[in-house]
Amino acid sequence: MVIETASAKSAEPTYGGSSEQTRHKTQPIADDSLAQKWLQCLAEISKHVNNQSFKTWFEPLVPIKFEKNELTIQVPSQFFYEWLEEHYYAVLRTSIEEIFGQDVKLIYAVAEEEYLAPSPVEPQQVPLEGAVLPEGHPQRQNHIRASVRREDVEQMVREANLNSRYTFENFIKGESNQYARAAALAVANNPGGTSFNPLVLYGGVGLGKTHLIQAIGNHALRTGRARRVYYVSSEKFTVDFVDAIQRDRLSEFSNRYRSMDILIVDDIQFFSGKEKTQDNFFHTFNELHQLGKQIVLSSDKPPKELKGLDERLISRFQWGLTADIQPPDLETRIAILRKKSEDNGVDLPQDIVEFIAVNVTTNIRELEGCLISLLARSSLENKPITIELAREVVQTIVTDVRPPIGIEFIQRTVANYYDIPEDLLRAKTRKQEVALARQVAMYLAKELTSASLKTIGLHFGGRDHSTVIHAYQTIEDLMKNDETFRNALLQLRRKIELTSR
């Protein structure tokens, strides 16, 4: 059996070999024979995995079509696909070959996230996704969506105490958060139906934990996957609990929290030292978990490192999945600034975006705060947005402000070092001494700036990005094999870094 994923957006393989990737909106198909075969396939798979794994990783799969010996199944996300390939390839292969035949090709269709949310039509009918399944199919209930009016959804979002702007669409993906985001999306698409229960997201201040856990609630409500959702901070939970005791309404308090389809609790580290609150939350947790309801938590540390919490609570927090969110890398910070400036209707110059992203590195909240301050200063003082104004704003947040290192500055420094005219670095000449200097400048441009390969190439006479890659590799090899050259280049790099301050 051949397994692949294909892309409707690009003919280029996403993975090695013949692997490709499909991302598209699936249409319902009434194919009872396919549905029946898929039922048999699921029954075969269930013999080889435990019940929780089956429920988490195989029930959400939807058969799309089977033609020309190709079986297409939809998976909820890229993360889902990668997990199946890594952990359950053998089970899938043997089970599908048993039911569909030895030569069948399996194609994954990775659902586009934008198609997971219903369109804002009133009254709003959330569509059935994937194949139409027969009565009695174990997946059938998971794929039935109720008819929901848009204003009713908005009301549910407000009652859930959610910020409607905190969505997956507004959350900037990056290497620092992609695992947490994928896990959150899996939970939002199948609340209580995965092994990620509870889902605990942890990380430092201002990294997007609150955004991501609220995105789960927003997504689940807007797609009809949950009806009763509530977001609460641990401090608000404690205040509500104390108030319920004082008003003799503890039963009403408990019933309210324990009736949710998804309960989202932010900053659970603040339960520390509050023994009665912890005891009540322990029983709330148990009740929801036993009913198969989804619990989502956030914290500044992983559960095992939380102090002042009951061991039985910490144990339960570790039942599901714990995922961390790291500080955003440079590329993610640049993407966040671009997105936020677009949201504010401002076309921020690239050099200013890079300047802020290079200097504000700790968290997203400071990054956004810096951008808002910059826009406010520009508007209130009627000043153009310049590097100088950006520097003034950044200095209120960061003590050690570094100016961005420009490609032109690198070219000028390298040309002076090799004692050649700067314009030769951009010329077509292939003289050995010029070619080496050009390669060094390209190498340093890639190392010291956030510019793309294409941008770097354009600064060197419109050269192709492959030329930049070749130059980078050439210098890397020279550094490995020639210690004198390596030391000289490191000194040159240090000079550029110091001079640019």
N, C-alpha and C positions, 0 to 999 in steps of 0.2 A: 504494500500500500504506500502511495505517495501522499505526503501531507504538505500543503503549502498554504500561503495566504497571498492574495493578489490585490493590487491597488488600482482603484478607478481613477485616482488623482495623478498617478505617476507610473510610467512604465518601468522605472528603475526599481530593482529589487531593494526592499528595505533591509532584508537580512541576507546572509551569505548564500551562495549556491543559487537554486532556482526559487527560493522563497520570495514571495511577494505579499502584498497586503491589500485587502478590500475594505473600504470604509464607505458605507452607503446606507441609504434608507431602505429597509426591507419592506416588501409588500406582502400582505396576507395571501396565502395560497391554500386552497382547499384540496389537499391531497391526502386522502385517508390512507392510501397504501404506504406513503412515506411516513405518515404519523405512526402507523402500526409497526412498521419496521423499526422506527426510532424507539418505540416502546420496548421492542424486543432487545434492541441494542442497550438501552438503559438497564433492562433486567440483567443482561449479561455483565455489564459494568458493575452493577450493585453486588455481584458475587465476589468482586476483587477489592472493594474498598469499604471502609466503615461507613455507617449511616450518615455521620456528620459531614464527612468528606464528599459523599455522594450528593447530599443536600446542597452543599456549598458550591461545588465545582461542576456538577453534571446536570442537576435540575435546571439551572438557568440557560443551558444550551438549547438553541431552537433550530430544528431542521428547516432549511429554506427550500432546497430543491435537490433532486437526484436525477441527473440526466447525463447521458453519454459516459456512464460509469464514474461520474464525479458527484460526490456528496458535499453540499455546502451547508455548513452550520454557522449560526450567528453566536458570537461571544460578546459579552457586554462591554469589554474594554481591552485595550492593548495589554494591560497588566494581567488580565484574566487569561488571554492567549498565551502569554509568556509563561505563566505559572503552569498551565496545562501541559505545554511542551516540555517543561523542565521536570515536572513531577509525575505526570500521568500519560506520557507518550505511549508506553508499552500497553497500558490498559486500554487506551483508545484504539490503538492499532489492532490488537487481537480481537477486541469486541466488535469493531466495525467490519473487520475481515470475516468474522464468523457469520454476521447477518447480511452484509452487503456484497461479499465476495472478495477473493484474494487480490484482484487487480484494481480495486476501487481507489480513487484519488480523493483525499479529504481536503476541502478548501475552507479555511476559516474566513468568515465575514465579520470584521471588527466593526461594531456599530458606531456610527458617528455620534458623538455626544450631543451635538446640537439637535439630533433627531429624537433624543430621549425625552425632551420636553415637548408638551403639546403646543400646537399653535393657538394664539389668542383669539379663538372664534367663539362667539356666544350664540346659543349654548355650546359648551365645549365638550366634545366627545373625544376622550383620549383613545387613540387607535390601538387595536390589537396588533402586537408586534410579532412578526415571524409567521410560522405555519399555524393554520387553524387546527386545533387538536381535538380529538374525539372526546365524548363524555367519559369520565373515569380516568382520563390521563392525569398522572400525578403532577404534571406541570400546568395543567389547564387553569387552575385557580390563580397561579402566579402571574398569568398573562392577561387576566380579565381586568379591565379598568372601568371604573364607574363613570357615568356621565356627570361632569362637574362644570358648573358655570364659573366663568372667570372671576366674577365679583365674590363668589363663595370662596374660591381659592385665596383671594387677597384677604378676605376676612379671616380665614384659617391661619394665614401667615401672621397676621397681626395678633390673633389670640395665642399663637404659639410663641410670642415674644421674640420673633425673628426679625432681623434686618433684611429687608427684601433685596438690598444691594449685594448681600453676601451670597454669591452664586458661584458655581464651578466655572461659568463662562467668564466671570470677572476675576478669577483667581489665576495669577500668572504662574505657569508651570516652569520648573527648572530642575536641575539635578538635585538641588537641596531639598526639594519637597515632592518629587514625582511619586515616590513610594507611598507617602502619606496620602497624597491626593488620589492615587489609584485605589487605595484601600477605602477611602471615604466614598468614592464614587460607587464601588462595589456594594457597600453597605446601603447607600442611598437607593440603589436599584433593586435591592432585595433585603429590606430591613428585617432583622430577626431570622433571616433565612440562610445566613452564612455562618462560618465558624468565627467570624470577626465580631464576637459578642461577649464582652464589651469591646468596642473599639476605643483605644486610648491613644490620643495624640499628645506628644510632649515636645517641648522646646523652649527656648528663651523668650523674653518679652518682645512683642512686636514682630513675630515671624509669620503670623497668619493663622494661628491655631483657631482663634475665634471665628475667623472668616470661613475656614474649612469645615468646622463642625456645624456651623449654621447653614452652610451650603447643603449639607446632608438633609437637614430639615426642609429647606426651601425646595430642593429637588424632589424629595419624596412626596411633599404636598402637591406640587404642581404637576406631577406625573401620576397622581392617584395611587401611589404605592403605600401611602399611609394617610390616615384621617385625623388622628390625634397626635400632635407633636408638641413638645414644650422644651424651650431653651431657658435655662436658669443658671446664674452664677452660684457657686457654692455659698457665697455670703448671703445671697437672696434666699436660697434654700434654708439656711440657718435662721434668718430673720422670720421667714414664713413659719418655720417650725416653732420658734419661741412664741410668736404671736398666736399660733394655734393652741399652744399650751395655756397661755394667759386667758384666751377666750373660750377655753374648754371646747375646742373644735378640732381636736387631734384626729378623730376618726374621719372628719371631712377632709382634712389636710392629706392624710394617708391615701384615702380613696382617690383624690384628685391626681396625685402623682403616680399612683399605681394603675391608673386607667389609660395611660399613654401607650401609643404604638411605638413611639420613639421618645425617649427621655435623654436630653442633652444637658450635661452639667459641666460648666466651665470652671477651671482653676480649682480642682479638687484638693490641691495642697492646702487650701485654707480651711479644710475640715480638721486640720491638725489641732489636737487638744480639746476638741468639742465632742466629748464622749457621748452625750445623749443624742446629739445630731447624727453622729456616726452610727449609733445603734439604730436610729430610725431609717437612715439611708441604707443600712445593711439589709433590713427587712424589705425595704422598697426594691432594692436591687434583686433580692432573691425572688420576690413576687413577679417582677417583670421578666426576669430570666426564665423562670419556670413556665411562664405563659408564652414564651417565644417572642417577646417584645425586644426591640433594639435599644441598647444602652450605649451612649457615646459620651466619652469623658475627655477632658483636656487637663494638662498639668505642666508645670515647669520642669519636672524631672520624671524619669521612668518610675513606675509604681514601687519597685523594690528599694528605691532611694528616698522615698517620702518618709519623713520623720513625724512622729506624733499621731500616726494612724494605726488603728486596730489591725493586728495581723490577719484576722479573718477577712477584713475589707481588702487589704493589699493582695491577699490570695485570690479573691474574686476578681480584682482588677486585672489579674494576670491570666484569667481564663481564656480570654479572646486574643486579640492582636494588639500589640503595642508598636507604634510607629513614631519616629522622631522627625522633626522639621529642623533643618540646619539653617544657619544664616545664608542668605542668597549669594550666589557667586556673581562676578562682575556682569556676565551676560544677562542674568536674571534681573539684576538691579537696573540695567539699561532698559530692558523690556518693560519693567514696571514703570519707570519714568516716562517712557514713550506712551504707554497705555494711559497713565494718569494725565499726562499733558493733553492727549487727544480727547479724553473725557471732559477736560476743561476748555476745549476748543482752541488750544494753543499749539502751534507748530514750533516746538522748542528746537533750536539749533543743535546739531549733533555734538559740537565741541562742548556745549554747556551741559548736555546730557551726560557726556563722558566725564566731565569735570566733577559733577555731583556724584555720579556712580563710583568714581575712583576714591572719593573722600568720605562718603557716608556708607560705611560698610557693615555696621553692627546689626541693624534690623530694618524692616520694611516701614515701620511706623515713623522712624526718624527720616527715612528717605522721602516718604509722602509729606511729612511735616516741612521738610526743606523745600520741596517743590511748591507747596501751598504758600509758604512764606515768601518765596521768590516771586510768585505771581501776584501776591498781595502788595509787596513792595513796589513792583513795577506799575501796578494799577493805581495805588494810592499816591505814589510820589511822581506819577507820570514820567517814569524812566523806561528806556528800552531795556530789554533783557540782554545783558552782556555778561561776559566772564567776570568783569569787575564786580557787578552787582551780585552775581552768583557767589563769588568769593566772600563778600560781606555777609551774605545769608549763611553760607556754610560755616563760617567762623563762629557763628552763634551756637552751633551744634558741635562742631569738631574743633579741637584745639590745634592739632597738627594738620594744617591744610596743605595738600600737595597739588601743584598745578598739573594739568594734564601734559604728558609728553607728546608732542606732535611729530608726525612723520617728517615734516620739513626740518624740524630741529635736529632730528636724528641724521638726516641726509647732510645737513650743514656740518655737524660735528664729525661725521665719518669722512666727509670730503677733506676737511681740515687735517684730520689725522693722517690720511693717506696722501695729503698734499696734491690734490687734483681739483680741477674746477667742479663745482657742485653740479652744474648742468650735464656733465658727462655721465652722472649716475642715472639720468633720465634719457640719455642718448642711446643710439643703436650700436655704438661701438662695442666690439668684443675683445678689445685689448685686455691682456691678462690682468694687469694691475687694476684696470677699471672694473673688469668683471668681478674680481675678488672684492673690491670695495663695495660694489653694488650688492653682492650677495651678503656681505656683512651688514649693510644697511637694511636690507630686507629682513634678515634674521632678527636684528634688533627691533625693527618695527613690529614684527610679530610678537616678540617677547615683551616689549615695553608699552605697547598700545593695545587698545581694544578693537582696532580696525580689522575688518574682514580681509581675507586673502585677496578678494577682488579689489577692495579699496587700496590695499598696499600696492598691488600691481599697477593700478591707475596712476599712482604717485611716481612710478618709475617708468614713465613713458608709455603708459597704457599696456603694460605687459599682462599676460594671462595669469590666472591664479596658480596654474600648474608650474609656472616659472618661479613663483614665490615658494611653492612647496619644494621644488628642486634646490633652490638657493638655501632654504632652511636646512634641508638634509645634508647638503654639501658642507655647510658650516658645522653642523653637528658632528659629522664624520671627522672633519679637520680637528675639532676640539678633542675628540677621543684619541686621535692618533698623534697629535702634535702638542706637547705640553707648553712649548714656548708660545705658540699661536693661542692656545687656550688662555694662558695668563694675560696675554696682551688684550685679548677680546674682553676678558672680565674687567680689566682696568678701564677699557674704553666704555664699557657698559656702566661702570661705577661713575665715571666722569659725567656721562649723560644724565644719570639719575641725580647726582649732586648739583650739577650746573642748572638743571631745570627747576630746582627749588626756589 
